[in-house]
Amino acid sequence: MCGIFCNISRDNIQTTCNHELLKNRGPDAFNVTEISLDGDWKASFAGSTLWTQGLNIKSQPLAHSNGSILLWNGDKYSDLHASSNCTRSINENDSEDVLYHLVNGNISYFEQITGPYAFIFYNSKKNELWFGRDVLGRHSLLWLISQKSIILSSVAEHKSLNVLTEVPSCGLFKILLTTCDISIELFPWSHMIPKEITSDVSFSVKDLLYHNILGRCTDYHWTIMKPSDDEPTLLNFDEGPEVVFPHFLEIPYYLITVNKLKDLLFKSVQRRVITKPDFCKNCLLKNVDCKHAKIGILFSGGLDSAILALITDNFVPEEEPIDLFNVSFARDSKQKFDNVPDRKTGKRTLEELKLLCPKRCWNFVEINISQEELKHERHNHIVYLIYPLSSVLDDSLGCAVWFAARGKGLVNEQPYTSPARVVLLGMGADEMFGGYSRHRATFRNNGWKGLTHDLYNDLRHIGERNLGRDNRVVSDHGRVPRMPYLDEEFVALVDSLPTWFRCCLNPKIARGIGDKLVLRLLAWKLGLRSAASLPKKALQFGSHIANPKDKGHVTSKNLMT
């Protein structure tokens, strides 16, 4: 993960970036480049680097001999589609490849890129500034633009509160710096609807970009369809998962779908596990044979994280442990962390993983957070990472993910801080497969049509609702967050499935069976008999950081500084 920052101004440059926050995101290298541009513009580019691809650390900003500059915060997985051994992406630095194409004027190269990114590129030949987030908005980028100043940054700091906002993840933006007045152009992704794009910054819409994978998702005929009367998902099942799941897996078109999802999710996890140096955080500069944990997983023990853990076992050497981050919060001084729901499910699923993967060492990291520590870290640090989001839900989830990703707790009752450089997260699964309680309420009130509308919108707005925040809080620990469920190929397949293939929210069917049905079928097929039927427990409630009586959409008083 990297931190990127750019300030271009006609007046004296006033850096409103907290370089310490940038350095947290990329502890392996940090540099600042200041130059004068045409049209009386002055520019400052700052970049921190977390080494994830290539044989050596590549410092940022990257400068070309013609004066062009690139800040790249991303992981390009495009090369992994054509090669099963994946050697090209491991041995070559993706940022250099991106710079090569941009310098040669090939902005359409982004149509071919798969993987999360945010970037800033100054084209010296045309005096243009290009920037944007990936097609799903998995990485953070904030902006503040006036006629005299342009600020782009991975993360804000307290002096910038109430001014920076998220760059919409709807396409690529361009600013021509030679004009008297700043004008912003948007080159939107073809599958986005420009009228649905909300922003406090004005821009004009230009030519469409057709993403190589998601740009093909143009046929959404299923959004106006209903299941036939004999569709299995309409039936009422009184039996438990041991009867229901095998029943569905005997239906040919469900089995075919589950197998396709399995193949793509295995590929997605593989890409995100193997594209990293063979050193943990502690051994990076020692150049020694490292057998420590390099992969961590945010692990509640629920369906999504259990699947990721089991698949990850296939791509990590047997002699290396895998760290499972399990976070619990004390509501008062008498709270016993072992009684927190996610701690219970975490330990239960851990035992299942041990049976399925007996050769693996699983470091179950018990992360226990008191109210005092929560309040201190939130007020002094986490608030600036959650910004510009500000709701009670953002407060709860942002803090929970920050403490979990820190990886500091107990393993076998001994103090432990994870040295993992990569953290896998299950984000996206609930949005695509109907995992939230509100999905059940929508189906109850508005039927298949309403539920289909919700799932369609959830995926298209996930970048602005969740992912920028999650990227900022995880990256703050010098770890790269990776989200296998949000791999473009996996998303494209799910996006082609009718709603009733993804979930069955009939109120007569028990929770833990119908919600995220096809994902539960996948878990069952993989051998996860217990985790496959665990009811969804939202992180903020499962970890006990939030009170169920709180209204998640209102502004959090805890985030007001």
C-alpha positions in Angstrom: 0.0 0.0 0.0 1.2 3.5 -0.7 0.3 7.0 0.3 0.0 9.6 -2.5 -0.3 13.4 -2.3 -0.3 16.2 -4.8 -0.7 20.0 -4.3 -0.7 22.2 -7.4 -1.1 25.9 -6.8 -0.7 29.3 -8.5 0.2 30.8 -5.2 2.8 29.6 -2.7 2.2 25.9 -2.0 0.7 25.3 1.4 0.9 21.6 2.1 -2.2 20.5 4.0 -1.0 16.9 4.1 0.1 15.2 7.2 3.2 13.4 6.0 3.1 11.1 9.0 -0.2 9.7 7.9 1.2 9.1 4.4 4.3 7.4 5.8 2.1 5.1 7.9 0.6 3.8 4.7 4.0 3.2 3.1 6.8 2.7 5.6 9.4 1.3 3.1 10.2 4.6 1.3 9.1 8.2 1.3 10.0 11.1 -1.1 8.8 14.6 -2.0 9.3 16.3 -5.4 8.6 20.0 -5.9 8.6 21.5 -9.4 7.4 24.5 -11.4 4.9 23.8 -14.2 3.7 25.8 -17.2 1.1 28.5 -16.6 2.6 29.8 -13.4 1.7 26.6 -11.5 3.8 25.1 -8.8 3.5 21.5 -7.7 4.4 19.3 -4.8 4.2 15.5 -5.2 4.7 13.3 -2.1 4.7 9.5 -2.1 5.2 6.7 0.5 5.7 3.1 -0.6 4.7 -0.2 0.8 6.6 -2.7 -1.3 4.2 -5.4 -2.7 5.3 -6.1 -6.3 8.6 -6.3 -8.1 12.0 -7.6 -7.0 13.0 -4.3 -5.3 11.4 -1.3 -3.5 10.4 1.4 -6.0 10.3 4.8 -4.4 7.7 7.4 -5.3 7.0 9.8 -7.0 8.1 8.1 -10.2 9.7 10.6 -12.6 10.1 10.1 -16.4 13.0 11.7 -18.3 10.5 14.0 -20.1 9.4 15.5 -16.8 6.1 13.5 -16.3 5.4 12.3 -12.8 3.3 9.3 -11.5 2.0 8.6 -8.0 0.6 5.0 -8.0 -1.2 3.4 -5.1 -2.3 0.1 -6.4 -1.9 -3.5 -7.3 -2.2 -4.4 -10.9 -3.3 -8.0 -11.4 -3.9 -7.9 -15.1 -0.9 -10.0 -15.9 -2.1 -12.8 -13.7 -5.1 -13.6 -16.0 -2.9 -15.0 -18.8 -0.4 -16.9 -16.7 -1.0 -19.6 -14.2 2.5 -19.3 -12.7 2.1 -15.5 -12.2 5.8 -14.9 -12.6 5.5 -11.6 -14.5 3.6 -9.7 -11.8 5.9 -11.0 -9.1 9.1 -10.0 -10.8 8.1 -6.8 -12.4 7.0 -3.5 -10.7 3.5 -2.6 -11.7 4.0 1.2 -11.2 6.8 1.3 -13.8 4.5 -0.5 -16.3 1.7 2.1 -15.6 4.1 5.0 -16.1 5.3 3.6 -19.4 1.8 3.5 -20.9 0.8 6.9 -19.5 3.9 8.6 -20.8 3.0 7.2 -24.3 -0.5 8.8 -24.1 -2.2 5.4 -23.6 -4.9 6.5 -21.1 -7.1 3.7 -22.4 -4.6 1.3 -20.8 -6.8 1.7 -17.6 -9.5 -0.2 -19.4 -7.3 -3.3 -19.2 -6.2 -3.0 -15.6 -7.7 -5.3 -13.0 -7.0 -4.7 -9.3 -7.4 -1.8 -6.9 -5.7 1.5 -7.3 -5.7 5.2 -6.9 -3.3 7.3 -9.0 -2.1 10.8 -9.9 -0.3 11.5 -13.2 1.2 14.7 -14.4 1.7 14.7 -18.2 4.5 17.3 -18.8 4.0 17.3 -22.6 0.4 18.5 -22.4 0.5 20.1 -18.9 -2.4 17.8 -17.8 -3.2 16.2 -14.5 -4.9 12.9 -14.6 -6.2 11.1 -11.5 -8.8 8.6 -10.3 -9.7 5.5 -8.4 -10.3 2.0 -9.7 -13.5 0.8 -11.2 -14.9 -0.3 -7.8 -13.3 2.4 -5.6 -11.3 0.0 -3.5 -8.5 2.6 -2.7 -8.8 6.0 -1.1 -8.4 9.3 -2.9 -9.6 12.7 -1.5 -9.8 16.0 -3.3 -10.1 19.8 -2.7 -10.2 21.9 -5.8 -10.5 25.7 -6.3 -9.4 28.0 -9.1 -6.0 28.6 -7.5 -5.3 25.2 -5.9 -5.6 21.5 -6.5 -5.2 19.0 -3.6 -5.3 15.2 -4.0 -4.4 12.9 -1.1 -4.8 9.3 0.1 -5.7 10.6 3.6 -6.6 14.0 5.2 -5.4 15.5 8.4 -7.2 17.6 11.0 -6.5 21.0 9.4 -8.3 19.8 6.3 -11.4 18.5 8.0 -14.7 19.8 6.5 -13.0 20.6 3.1 -11.7 17.4 1.5 -14.2 14.9 0.0 -13.9 11.5 -1.7 -13.1 11.4 -5.4 -16.0 9.5 -7.0 -14.9 6.1 -8.3 -16.8 6.5 -11.5 -14.1 7.1 -14.1 -10.9 9.0 -14.7 -10.5 12.8 -14.3 -8.4 15.2 -16.2 -7.5 18.9 -15.5 -5.7 21.0 -18.2 -3.3 23.3 -16.3 -2.7 25.8 -19.0 -6.1 27.4 -18.9 -7.0 30.5 -16.9 -9.8 28.7 -15.1 -9.7 25.2 -13.8 -12.0 22.9 -15.7 -12.4 19.2 -14.8 -13.3 16.5 -17.3 -14.6 13.1 -16.4 -14.1 10.1 -18.6 -16.7 7.7 -17.0 -16.8 4.0 -17.0 -19.4 2.7 -19.5 -21.4 0.8 -16.9 -21.8 3.8 -14.7 -24.8 6.2 -15.1 -23.4 9.8 -15.0 -26.6 11.3 -13.6 -26.2 9.0 -10.6 -22.7 10.4 -9.8 -22.8 12.8 -6.9 -20.0 15.2 -6.2 -19.5 18.7 -4.8 -16.9 19.3 -7.5 -18.2 20.3 -11.0 -17.0 18.5 -14.1 -18.0 17.9 -17.7 -18.5 14.4 -19.0 -16.4 13.2 -21.9 -15.8 9.9 -23.8 -16.7 6.6 -22.1 -14.1 4.1 -20.9 -15.0 0.4 -21.4 -13.5 -1.7 -18.6 -12.2 -5.0 -20.0 -14.2 -7.1 -17.6 -16.9 -5.0 -15.8 -17.6 -3.0 -19.0 -19.1 -6.1 -20.5 -21.8 -6.2 -17.8 -24.4 -4.4 -19.9 -27.2 -6.9 -19.9 -29.2 -6.6 -16.7 -32.4 -8.2 -17.9 -32.7 -10.1 -14.6 -33.3 -6.8 -12.8 -36.9 -6.7 -14.1 -37.5 -10.5 -13.8 -39.1 -12.6 -11.1 -38.3 -16.3 -10.4 -40.7 -18.9 -11.8 -43.2 -20.5 -9.5 -41.2 -23.7 -9.4 -37.9 -22.0 -8.5 -36.4 -23.9 -5.4 -35.7 -20.6 -3.6 -39.4 -20.1 -3.2 -39.9 -23.2 -1.3 -40.2 -23.3 2.5 -37.6 -25.5 4.1 -38.2 -26.8 7.6 -35.0 -28.9 7.5 -31.6 -27.8 8.6 -28.6 -27.0 6.4 -27.5 -30.6 6.3 -30.6 -31.3 4.2 -31.0 -27.9 2.4 -27.5 -27.4 1.1 -27.0 -30.9 -0.4 -30.4 -30.5 -2.0 -29.4 -27.3 -3.8 -26.0 -28.8 -4.8 -27.9 -31.6 -6.6 -29.7 -29.0 -8.8 -27.5 -28.8 -12.0 -27.6 -25.0 -12.6 -26.9 -24.2 -8.9 -24.0 -26.7 -8.9 -22.6 -25.1 -12.1 -22.8 -21.6 -10.5 -21.1 -22.7 -7.3 -18.3 -24.3 -9.2 -17.8 -21.1 -11.3 -17.7 -19.0 -8.1 -15.3 -21.4 -6.5 -12.8 -21.3 -9.4 -12.9 -17.5 -9.6 -12.6 -17.0 -5.9 -9.6 -19.4 -5.7 -7.9 -17.3 -8.5 -8.8 -14.1 -6.7 -7.3 -15.2 -3.4 -4.2 -16.6 -5.1 -3.5 -13.3 -6.8 -3.7 -11.4 -3.6 -1.7 -13.9 -1.5 1.3 -14.5 -3.8 1.9 -10.9 -5.0 4.2 -9.8 -2.2 7.9 -10.0 -1.2 8.9 -13.2 0.7 9.5 -11.2 3.9 7.3 -10.2 6.8 7.4 -6.7 8.1 10.1 -7.6 10.6 12.5 -9.4 8.2 12.1 -7.0 5.2 15.5 -5.3 5.7 17.4 -8.3 7.2 17.6 -10.3 4.0 17.1 -13.6 5.9 15.1 -16.7 5.3 11.7 -15.7 6.7 9.1 -18.2 7.9 6.9 -15.7 9.8 3.3 -14.9 9.0 3.0 -12.7 5.9 -0.8 -13.0 5.5 -3.4 -11.9 8.0 -7.2 -12.2 7.7 -9.9 -10.1 9.4 -11.5 -13.1 11.1 -14.9 -13.1 12.8 -15.3 -16.8 12.2 -18.3 -16.1 10.1 -19.1 -17.3 6.6 -17.1 -14.8 4.6 -13.8 -14.9 6.6 -14.0 -18.7 7.0 -14.1 -19.2 3.2 -11.2 -16.8 2.7 -9.1 -18.6 5.4 -9.7 -22.0 4.0 -8.9 -21.0 0.4 -5.8 -19.0 1.6 -4.4 -22.3 3.0 -3.9 -23.5 -0.5 -1.4 -20.7 -1.5 0.7 -20.2 1.6 3.7 -22.5 2.3 2.9 -25.1 4.9 5.8 -24.0 7.2 4.3 -20.4 7.4 1.6 -19.5 9.9 -1.5 -17.5 8.9 -2.7 -14.9 11.3 -6.4 -14.6 12.1 -7.3 -11.2 13.5 -10.3 -11.5 15.9 -11.3 -8.3 17.7 -13.5 -7.8 20.7 -14.5 -4.7 22.6 -15.4 -4.3 26.3 -18.6 -2.4 26.9 -17.7 -2.0 30.6 -15.0 -3.1 33.0 -16.8 -6.3 33.8 -16.9 -7.5 30.2 -15.3 -10.8 29.5 -13.9 -10.8 26.0 -14.6 -14.5 25.5 -18.3 -13.8 25.8 -18.3 -11.5 22.8 -20.2 -13.1 19.8 -17.3 -12.8 17.3 -14.9 -14.3 19.7 -17.1 -17.3 20.2 -17.7 -17.9 16.5 -14.0 -17.2 15.8 -12.9 -20.0 18.1 -15.6 -22.3 16.8 -14.6 -21.8 13.2 -10.9 -22.1 14.2 -11.5 -25.6 15.3 -13.1 -26.4 12.0 -10.1 -25.0 10.1 -7.8 -27.1 12.2 -9.7 -30.2 11.1 -9.7 -29.3 7.5 -6.1 -28.0 7.4 -4.3 -30.1 10.1 -0.8 -29.1 8.8 -1.4 -25.3 9.1 -0.4 -23.2 12.1 -3.2 -20.7 12.6 -2.3 -17.8 14.8 -5.6 -16.8 16.3 -4.9 -13.3 17.5 -7.2 -12.3 20.3 -7.4 -8.5 20.0 -9.1 -7.2 23.2 -9.9 -3.5 23.4 -11.1 -1.6 26.5 -13.3 1.5 26.3 -10.4 3.6 27.5 -8.2 2.5 24.6 -11.0 2.9 22.1 -11.8 6.5 23.2 -8.1 7.4 23.2 -7.2 6.1 19.8 -10.4 7.3 18.2 -10.0 10.9 19.4 -6.3 11.2 18.7 -5.9 9.2 15.5 -8.7 7.2 14.0 -11.0 10.1 13.5 -8.7 11.5 10.8 -8.7 8.2 8.9 -12.5 7.8 8.9 -12.9 11.4 7.6 -14.7 12.5 5.4 -17.3 10.0 6.6 -18.9 10.8 9.9 -21.9 8.6 10.7 -22.3 6.3 13.8 -21.9 3.3 11.4 -18.6 4.8 10.0 -17.4 5.4 13.6 -18.1 1.8 14.7 -16.8 0.0 11.6 -13.8 2.3 11.1 -12.6 1.8 14.7 -13.3 -1.9 14.7 -11.4 -2.5 11.4 -8.5 -0.2 12.6 -8.0 -2.2 15.8 -8.4 -5.5 14.0 -5.9 -4.7 11.3 -3.4 -3.5 13.9 -3.0 -7.2 14.7 -1.9 -6.6 18.2 -3.2 -9.0 20.9 -2.6 -12.4 22.3 -1.8 -15.7 20.7 -2.1 -18.6 23.1 -2.3 -16.1 25.9 1.1 -14.6 25.0 1.5 -11.0 23.6 1.8 -10.9 19.9 1.9 -8.3 17.1 1.4 -9.7 13.6 4.3 -9.1 11.1 1.9 -9.7 8.2 2.2 -7.3 5.3 -1.1 -8.3 3.6 -4.5 -8.4 5.2 -7.5 -10.1 3.5 -10.9 -8.7 4.1 -14.4 -10.0 3.3 -15.8 -6.7 2.1 -18.3 -6.9 -0.7 -19.8 -10.3 0.1 -22.8 -8.9 1.9 -23.5 -6.3 -0.7 -23.5 -8.8 -3.6 -25.2 -11.8 -1.9 -27.9 -10.0 0.3 -26.3 -10.5 3.7 -27.6 -7.5 5.6 -30.7 -7.3 7.8 -31.9 -4.4 5.6 -31.9 -6.7 2.6 -34.4 -9.0 4.4 -36.5 -6.0 5.3 -36.5 -4.8 1.7 -37.6 -8.2 0.5 -40.3 -8.3 3.0 -41.7 -4.9 2.1 -40.9 -4.7 -1.7 -40.3 -8.2 -2.9 -37.8 -9.3 -5.5 -37.9 -6.0 -7.4 -37.0 -4.0 -4.4 -34.2 -6.4 -3.3 -32.8 -6.5 -6.8 -32.7 -2.7 -6.8 -30.8 -2.7 -3.5 -28.2 -5.2 -4.6 -27.7 -3.4 -7.9 -27.1 -0.1 -6.1 -25.1 -1.5 -3.2 -22.3 -2.7 -5.5 -22.2 0.6 -7.5 -21.9 2.8 -4.4 -19.7 0.6 -2.3 -16.6 2.7 -3.1 -18.1 5.9 -1.6 -19.9 4.2 1.2 -17.3 1.9 2.7 -14.1 1.1 0.7 -12.3 4.4 1.0 -12.7 4.4 4.7 -11.6 0.7 5.0 -8.6 1.4 2.9 -7.5 4.3 5.1 -7.9 2.5 8.4 -6.1 -0.7 7.4 -3.3 0.9 5.4 -2.5 3.1 8.5 -0.7 0.0 9.9 1.6 -0.4 7.0 -0.3 -3.4 5.7 -2.0 -3.7 2.3 -5.7 -4.5 2.5 -6.9 -6.9 -0.2 -10.5 -7.9 -0.9 -10.9 -11.1 -2.8 -14.7 -10.9 -3.1 -14.2 -7.6 -5.0 -12.0 -9.1 -7.8 -13.4 -7.9 -11.1 -13.9 -11.4 -12.6 -15.7 -12.6 -9.5 -17.8 -9.4 -9.4 -18.7 -9.8 -13.1 -20.0 -13.3 -12.5 -22.0 -12.4 -9.5 -23.4 -9.3 -11.3 -24.7 -11.6 -14.0 -26.7 -13.8 -11.5 -30.4 -13.2 -10.9 -31.2 -12.1 -7.3 -32.8 -15.4 -6.4 -29.6 -17.2 -7.3 -27.7 -15.1 -4.7 -30.1 -15.3 -1.7 -33.5 -16.5 -0.6 -34.9 -14.1 2.1 -38.2 -15.8 2.5 -39.1 -15.0 6.2 -40.0 -18.7 6.7 -36.5 -19.8 5.8 -34.1 -19.6 8.8 -31.3 -17.1 8.9 -28.0 -18.8 8.1 -29.6 -20.7 5.2 -31.3 -18.4 2.7 -29.2 -15.2 3.1 -26.1 -15.4 0.9 -27.4 -18.8 -0.2 -25.0 -19.5 -3.1 -22.0 -18.4 -0.9 -23.2 -20.8 1.8 -23.4 -23.6 -0.8 -19.8 -22.8 -1.8 -18.7 -23.1 1.9 -20.6 -26.4 2.3 -18.9 -27.8 -0.8 -15.5 -26.7 0.5 -16.2 -28.7 3.7 -17.1 -25.9 6.1 -20.1 -27.6 7.8 -20.4 -25.3 10.8 -19.4 -21.9 9.3 -21.6 -22.5 6.2 -24.7 -22.0 8.4 -23.7 -19.4 10.8 -26.2 -16.5 10.8 -24.8 -13.1 9.7 -23.6 -10.9 12.6 -22.5 -7.4 11.6 -19.0 -6.6 12.7 -20.1 -3.6 14.8 -22.4 -5.8 16.8 -20.5 -9.1 16.7 -17.4 -7.3 18.2 -19.5 -5.4 20.7 -18.2 -2.0 19.6 -21.7 -0.7 18.9 -25.0 -0.7 20.7 -27.8 -2.2 18.5 -30.1 0.7 19.7 -27.8 3.3 18.0 -29.0 4.7 14.7 -26.2 4.0 12.2 -27.0 6.8 9.7 -26.8 9.8 12.1 -23.7 11.8 12.7 -21.5 10.4 15.4 -20.6 12.7 18.2 -17.4 10.8 18.7 -16.1 12.0 15.4 -16.8 15.6 16.0 -13.5 17.4 16.8 
